[in-house]
């Protein structure tokens, strides 16, 4: 029996699973029938599998829904002797997927779960059957990728803060206290649905970040941008051709203050020129919190039709 504290008053009632395949204790939930296709949900900064709780409930009766927590996030461990750059997270995800032998994967990506998931797709295109972006970038060898990242950073309050904080030697201090300032960070990125804010909800997002040592994952993702340490996976010509042929869907909250649709949706359309795009007005960066029912309906319909 999972305790109320572990489920955050029943709002995350899913059985915890753990694997050491990536060299640390990695938490994931694994819900739904094992003989169905896999929906692999990948979170970003500074969230964890809790972000997908409504989607798990909506899809779990139809598909096998697997939601890992990246190293340093959620209920996964935060090793003190590891680096937290993009390629580290791609390596971790690859080992996780191979250990569980996940196939027929529908990728559902959010925030930095986008480049992590597309990194997996570049390495194992044969395991991917669909790609669904929910305010999640899809870097996949585009020639204008860096140009778009730089342009977006010029108008994003989050990325502007990262650069200033790093220059002022304040980044690690501020993000090292995420347990206290988690709401400020979520709001800076573009969290819109204030009706959700309760003590339980705040606890769910802040509980993992109790001490500075717990915050290395969040620090690493921001610091990696400031120091240009993140390296996007470059797909081979074979992988690019294979992924381009997959059904894909983009759902984008247009009130996203971190990942501007004008800069990132062209990256999606470059890989998936015929794919449908749904723009959600008034929905922010954490679209799965701001519009969970709408997004669950769109995703379920898309999977069933493709």
C-alpha positions as a printed NumPy array, in Angstrom:
array([[  0.   ,   0.   ,   0.   ],
       [  1.427,   3.376,  -1.002],
       [  1.228,   5.973,   1.757],
       [ -0.664,   9.296,   1.304],
       [  2.669,  11.111,   1.61 ],
       [  4.1  ,   9.129,  -1.325],
       [  1.019,   9.763,  -3.474],
       [  0.637,  13.418,  -2.471],
       [ -2.814,  12.924,  -1.006],
       [ -3.807,  10.504,  -3.748],
       [ -3.039,  12.878,  -6.615],
       [ -0.275,  10.535,  -7.862],
       [ -1.592,   7.064,  -6.953],
       [  0.791,   5.089,  -9.125],
       [  3.009,   2.232,  -8.012],
       [  6.677,   3.288,  -7.901],
       [  9.184,   1.204,  -9.859],
       [ 12.97 ,   1.487,  -9.812],
       [ 15.864,   0.369, -11.984],
       [ 19.635,   0.741, -11.716],
       [ 20.159,   0.251, -15.455],
       [ 21.551,   3.774, -15.928],
       [ 23.927,   3.521, -12.978],
       [ 21.684,   5.204, -10.409],
       [ 18.323,   4.48 ,  -8.793],
       [ 15.898,   5.652, -11.473],
       [ 12.202,   5.924, -10.636],
       [  9.437,   5.3  , -13.126],
       [  5.777,   4.437, -13.232],
       [  4.523,   1.701, -15.542],
       [  0.748,   1.62 , -15.896],
       [ -1.669,  -0.07 , -18.255],
       [ -1.766,  -3.331, -20.241],
       [  1.612,  -4.846, -21.114],
       [  0.398,  -6.136, -24.475],
       [ -0.426,  -2.644, -25.765],
       [  1.833,  -0.048, -27.358],
       [  4.077,   1.996, -25.055],
       [  3.47 ,   5.68 , -24.381],
       [  6.761,   7.02 , -23.024],
       [  6.345,  10.398, -21.317],
       [  9.432,  12.563, -20.769],
       [  9.367,  15.581, -18.45 ],
       [ 11.612,  18.63 , -18.316],
       [ 12.743,  21.391, -15.952],
       [ 12.087,  21.48 , -13.005],
       [  9.287,  18.92 , -13.03 ],
       [  8.977,  15.129, -12.832],
       [  6.505,  12.379, -13.673],
       [  3.843,  14.15 , -11.624],
       [  3.369,  16.468, -14.613],
       [  1.818,  13.569, -16.571],
       [ -0.531,  12.307, -13.833],
       [ -3.717,  13.273, -15.716],
       [ -2.441,  11.817, -18.983],
       [ -1.563,   8.534, -17.269],
       [ -5.113,   8.278, -15.965],
       [ -6.577,   9.045, -19.407],
       [ -4.367,   6.655, -21.374],
       [ -3.619,   3.911, -18.844],
       [ -6.754,   1.928, -19.65 ],
       [ -5.731,   1.679, -23.304],
       [ -1.933,   1.696, -23.456],
       [  1.14 ,   0.906, -21.427],
       [  2.174,   4.311, -20.076],
       [  5.767,   4.557, -18.846],
       [  6.942,   7.738, -17.121],
       [ 10.556,   7.883, -15.901],
       [ 12.026,  10.616, -13.726],
       [ 15.299,  11.915, -15.129],
       [ 18.41 ,  11.73 , -12.969],
       [ 18.148,  14.374, -10.263],
       [ 14.391,  14.841, -10.573],
       [ 11.29 ,  13.454,  -8.89 ],
       [ 11.782,  10.168,  -7.085],
       [ 14.973,   9.311,  -8.962],
       [ 18.324,   9.564,  -7.214],
       [ 20.597,  12.59 ,  -7.498],
       [ 24.145,  11.224,  -7.71 ],
       [ 26.709,  13.756,  -6.523],
       [ 29.474,  12.458,  -8.803],
       [ 27.654,  12.645, -12.144],
       [ 27.298,  15.401, -14.736],
       [ 23.823,  16.509, -15.77 ],
       [ 24.275,  17.579, -19.377],
       [ 21.913,  16.664, -22.199],
       [ 23.989,  13.733, -23.461],
       [ 24.015,  12.267, -19.926],
       [ 20.211,  12.246, -19.886],
       [ 20.095,  10.716, -23.372],
       [ 22.5  ,   7.986, -22.245],
       [ 20.35 ,   7.334, -19.156],
       [ 17.147,   7.122, -21.185],
       [ 18.73 ,   4.786, -23.727],
       [ 19.87 ,   2.407, -20.976],
       [ 16.417,   2.583, -19.381],
       [ 14.597,   1.791, -22.64 ],
       [ 16.939,  -1.073, -23.5  ],
       [ 16.724,  -2.53 , -19.987],
       [ 12.92 ,  -2.589, -20.162],
       [ 13.089,  -3.518, -23.868],
       [ 10.482,  -0.891, -24.728],
       [  9.272,  -1.042, -28.337],
       [  6.446,   0.466, -30.375],
       [  7.031,   3.683, -28.45 ],
       [  4.876,   6.767, -28.725],
       [  7.1  ,   9.571, -27.428],
       [  5.318,  12.301, -25.476],
       [  7.825,  15.056, -24.792],
       [  7.777,  18.235, -22.739],
       [ 10.478,  20.881, -22.237],
       [ 13.967,  19.29 , -22.154],
       [ 12.276,  15.91 , -22.458],
       [ 12.145,  16.97 , -26.124],
       [ 15.872,  16.863, -26.91 ],
       [ 16.283,  13.83 , -24.638],
       [ 13.524,  11.948, -26.452],
       [ 14.728,  13.007, -29.898],
       [ 18.178,  11.82 , -28.866],
       [ 16.691,   8.396, -28.206],
       [ 14.895,   8.562, -31.564],
       [ 18.196,   9.308, -33.323],
       [ 19.83 ,   6.266, -31.739],
       [ 16.893,   3.866, -31.967],
       [ 14.427,   5.009, -34.653],
       [ 13.177,   1.445, -34.991],
       [ 11.709,   1.577, -31.478],
       [  9.678,   4.77 , -32.123],
       [  6.298,   4.695, -33.863],
       [  4.932,   8.186, -33.058],
       [  6.198,  11.526, -31.752],
       [  3.985,  13.899, -29.767],
       [  5.337,  17.261, -28.679],
       [  3.607,  19.057, -25.799],
       [  5.601,  22.295, -25.627],
       [  8.643,  20.141, -26.21 ],
       [ 11.405,  20.976, -28.725],
       [ 12.252,  18.489, -31.463],
       [ 15.92 ,  19.1  , -32.35 ],
       [ 16.859,  16.609, -35.049],
       [ 19.728,  17.911, -37.141],
       [ 18.013,  21.096, -38.374],
       [ 20.465,  23.534, -39.944],
       [ 18.929,  26.531, -38.153],
       [ 18.721,  24.905, -34.714],
       [ 21.35 ,  27.046, -32.997],
       [ 20.01 ,  30.214, -34.604],
       [ 16.53 ,  29.501, -33.259],
       [ 17.812,  28.624, -29.78 ],
       [ 19.713,  31.911, -29.6  ],
       [ 16.762,  33.925, -30.868],
       [ 14.429,  32.3  , -28.35 ],
       [ 16.866,  32.912, -25.506],
       [ 16.812,  36.6  , -26.385],
       [ 13.119,  36.893, -25.515],
       [ 12.715,  34.199, -22.841],
       [ 12.705,  35.448, -19.215],
       [ 13.945,  32.029, -18.037],
       [ 16.97 ,  31.878, -20.32 ],
       [ 17.738,  35.549, -19.712],
       [ 17.697,  34.869, -15.972],
       [ 19.987,  31.852, -16.404],
       [ 22.614,  33.919, -18.168],
       [ 22.453,  36.766, -15.644],
       [ 22.483,  34.403, -12.668],
       [ 25.475,  32.508, -14.027],
       [ 27.36 ,  35.773, -14.638],
       [ 26.554,  36.893, -11.078],
       [ 27.512,  33.497,  -9.58 ],
       [ 23.931,  33.212,  -8.268],
       [ 22.568,  30.36 , -10.374],
       [ 23.536,  27.517,  -8.051],
       [ 22.447,  29.439,  -4.968],
       [ 18.976,  30.213,  -6.291],
       [ 18.29 ,  26.838,  -7.92 ],
       [ 19.82 ,  25.112,  -4.91 ],
       [ 16.775,  26.256,  -2.926],
       [ 14.065,  25.048,  -5.302],
       [ 12.189,  23.499,  -2.416],
       [ 11.353,  27.048,  -1.339],
       [ 11.13 ,  28.92 ,  -4.64 ],
       [  9.629,  26.239,  -6.896],
       [  6.519,  28.3  ,  -7.634],
       [  8.586,  31.321,  -8.662],
       [ 10.522,  29.191, -11.143],
       [  7.363,  27.598, -12.538],
       [  5.747,  31.016, -12.945],
       [  8.836,  32.46 , -14.617],
       [  8.678,  29.67 , -17.181],
       [  4.984,  30.194, -17.876],
       [  2.676,  28.331, -15.506],
       [ -0.827,  29.795, -15.909],
       [ -3.394,  27.695, -13.998],
       [ -3.316,  29.314, -10.55 ],
       [ -6.377,  27.312,  -9.457],
       [ -4.087,  24.302,  -9.078],
       [ -1.888,  25.878,  -6.44 ],
       [ -2.431,  24.096,  -3.138],
       [ -0.082,  22.936,  -0.4  ],
       [ -0.237,  19.398,  -1.806],
       [  0.55 ,  20.548,  -5.345],
       [  3.453,  22.695,  -4.153],
       [  4.741,  19.805,  -2.085],
       [  4.604,  17.484,  -5.088],
       [  6.791,  19.801,  -7.136],
       [  9.067,  20.986,  -4.344],
       [  9.513,  17.911,  -2.163],
       [ 12.445,  16.437,  -4.091],
       [ 14.427,  19.667,  -3.827],
       [ 14.791,  19.678,  -0.045],
       [ 18.512,  20.507,   0.035],
       [ 21.04 ,  22.028,  -2.401],
       [ 22.458,  18.526,  -2.949],
       [ 19.021,  17.432,  -4.195],
       [ 18.969,  20.194,  -6.828],
       [ 21.864,  19.115,  -9.04 ],
       [ 19.523,  18.028, -11.825],
       [ 17.791,  21.394, -12.041],
       [ 21.088,  23.237, -11.649],
       [ 22.748,  21.084, -14.301],
       [ 20.149,  21.713, -16.968],
       [ 20.32 ,  25.503, -16.488],
       [ 24.085,  25.61 , -16.047],
       [ 24.598,  23.44 , -19.115],
       [ 22.827,  26.073, -21.19 ],
       [ 24.833,  28.909, -19.684],
       [ 28.137,  27.091, -20.246],
       [ 27.161,  25.583, -23.624],
       [ 27.684,  22.036, -22.345],
       [ 24.551,  20.452, -23.819],
       [ 25.131,  18.497, -27.025],
       [ 22.224,  17.563, -29.249],
       [ 22.248,  14.119, -30.785],
       [ 22.817,  14.266, -34.553],
       [ 20.697,  11.713, -36.419],
       [ 22.123,   9.651, -39.235],
       [ 20.539,   9.934, -42.669],
       [ 18.824,   6.599, -42.021],
       [ 17.427,   7.75 , -38.656],
       [ 16.28 ,  11.076, -40.117],
       [ 14.433,   9.341, -42.943],
       [ 12.867,   6.821, -40.554],
       [ 11.635,   9.398, -38.038],
       [ 10.313,  11.74 , -40.729],
       [  8.008,   8.92 , -41.817],
       [  6.426,   8.531, -38.356],
       [  3.061,  10.068, -37.432],
       [  3.61 ,  13.153, -35.302],
       [  1.569,  15.741, -33.428],
       [  2.428,  19.079, -31.855],
       [  0.369,  20.646, -29.048],
       [  1.657,  24.042, -27.986],
       [  0.442,  26.451, -25.324],
       [  0.929,  29.88 , -26.866],
       [  1.419,  31.585, -23.474],
       [  4.707,  29.684, -23.064],
       [  7.24 ,  32.22 , -21.764],
       [ 10.202,  29.846, -22.116],
       [  9.828,  28.134, -25.501],
       [  8.263,  30.534, -27.965],
       [  6.085,  28.861, -30.584],
       [  7.454,  31.073, -33.375],
       [ 10.952,  29.722, -32.755],
       [ 10.258,  26.084, -31.94 ],
       [  7.305,  24.977, -34.026],
       [  9.32 ,  25.51 , -37.251],
       [ 11.784,  22.934, -35.891],
       [  8.899,  20.492, -35.522],
       [  7.559,  21.272, -38.996],
       [ 11.021,  20.794, -40.49 ],
       [ 11.021,  17.166, -39.344],
       [  7.281,  16.559, -39.679],
       [  6.037,  18.906, -42.45 ],
       [  2.606,  17.271, -42.751],
       [  1.932,  16.789, -39.039],
       [ -1.01 ,  18.509, -37.326],
       [ -0.317,  21.359, -34.901],
       [ -2.757,  22.446, -32.186],
       [ -2.194,  25.88 , -30.665],
       [ -3.793,  26.373, -27.236],
       [ -4.442,  30.025, -26.438],
       [ -3.99 ,  31.063, -22.818],
       [ -2.078,  27.865, -22.067],
       [  1.472,  28.235, -20.806],
       [  4.714,  26.312, -20.831],
       [  3.365,  23.638, -18.448],
       [  0.531,  22.842, -20.814],
       [ -0.127,  19.474, -19.185],
       [ -1.023,  21.374, -16.004],
       [ -2.91 ,  24.213, -17.696],
       [ -5.041,  22.1  , -20.08 ],
       [ -4.786,  18.409, -19.092],
       [ -8.203,  17.284, -20.354],
       [ -7.819,  18.96 , -23.753],
       [ -4.359,  17.514, -24.243],
       [ -5.378,  14.022, -23.14 ],
       [ -8.264,  14.042, -25.609],
       [ -6.061,  15.226, -28.476],
       [ -3.406,  12.606, -27.731],
       [ -5.849,   9.724, -27.329],
       [ -7.607,  10.602, -30.596],
       [ -4.301,  10.957, -32.418],
       [ -2.976,   7.581, -31.265],
       [ -6.23 ,   5.83 , -32.098],
       [ -6.342,   7.395, -35.58 ],
       [ -2.676,   6.678, -36.369]])
